[in-house]
Amino acid sequence: MTDDLRARLDTLATEAFRPELADLDLLPTLRIAELMNGEDRTVPEAVGRLLPEISAAVDAIADRLARGGRLVYAGAGTAGRVGVLDAAECPPTFSTPPGLVVGLIAGGPEAVLQAVEGAEDDRGLAVRDLDGLRITAADAVIGVSASGRTPYAVAAVEHARARGALTVGLACTDGSELGAAAEHPIEVVVGPELLTGSTRLKAGTAQKLVLNMVSTITMVRLGRTYGNLMVDLRATNAKLRARCHRIVTLATGAGPAAVTRALDAADGEVKPAILTLLTGLAPADATALLAAHAGRLRAALDAAAAAGA
């Protein structure tokens, strides 16, 4: 580690030492748990202060995706894993096609389970990873880094921006290099960690909360929900099949037998089942109407109502 890097780390809030916690290892377990819980409760407040910035980024991302673009997260270590997790949860939750939401982590898939030494410092690796996805101006790229200086995340945002992509820099420090590189800086300042420099704690929680907002609200804007119901849910197991049944019931008020028939006729897909039950359309016609309205259930329902279905 160079003297310059040590000096830079000394200035970061995420690396700050808290002398009042110097006897942490001597405290009773319950007291440590209380301290951690108290620290964690400050994170939603820190995120809340950035809601206008997060909302602006979400609207810009949703616009790109509505025009055929992709959402890509890029980070190292905890930040990379949080992005990979959020991306992996989009297909089962929203039936997003493969590659619509992508999580890149420095060092590749192996780095999800174990550290890949030196990967986060490799700016060229970020460029190669994005080039492997053929990033274009249609896409949106979010660099994620607690310190806001991680070379992999910063290089990813810089390269994406040079390609014309929408860029977001999610950091946990003010005035970060990552934020400066992005069109949409989101700097959630959570302060020093309970364990000095352990940014998998408050910083990681903040990143998880923000990415939850980004992906969820983006999918709401894209019509992949109906109200607060996951109507694009993919039923891949018994629990999710039961959840699909419940969603159709909540949306339509139909009885169990009618819901089962509608889901069977729609090959288990929630939106055409709801449309069939609420409009009386045949399953094939419901599917066609949804396709004509980009899969947006509310728009399809309005169109059916206007046509007197």
Secondary structure, 3 states (H helix, E strand, C coil): CCHHHHHHHHCCHHHCCCHHHCCHHHCCHHHHHHHHHHHHCHHHHHHHCCHHHHHHHHHHHHHHHHCCCCEEEEECHHHHHHHHHHHHHHHHHHCCCCCCEEEEECCCCHHHHCCCCCHHHCHHHHHHHHHHHCCCCCCEEEEEECCCCCHHHHHHHHHHHHCCCEEEEEECCCCCHHHHHCCEEEECCCCCCCCCCCCCCHHHHHHHHHHHHHHHHHHHHCCCCECCECCCCCCCCHHHHHHHHHHHHHHHCCCHHHHHHHHHHCCCCHHHHHHHHHHCCCHHHHHHHHHHCCCCHHHHHHHHHHCCC
